[in-house]
């Protein structure tokens, strides 16, 4: 797993409405990791936490729907 995988997953979320839908309302980091795996990405809950700490307010504001994945990352 790597930062590249997390960035690629983030980019996929931004571009894929179906992936956004799957992540909508998901609050469990393990579930996010599972969804990422189903989509072909290898990330960890720890990487989600690190990413949450590094995301700017602008990036969070621009997140698809402002919920789901971002809410999950924030609750890690």
Secondary structure, 3 states (H helix, E strand, C coil): CCHHHHHHHHHHHHHCHHHHHHHCCCCCHHHHHHHHHHCCCCCCHHHHHHHHHHCCHHHHHCCHHHCCHHHHHHCC
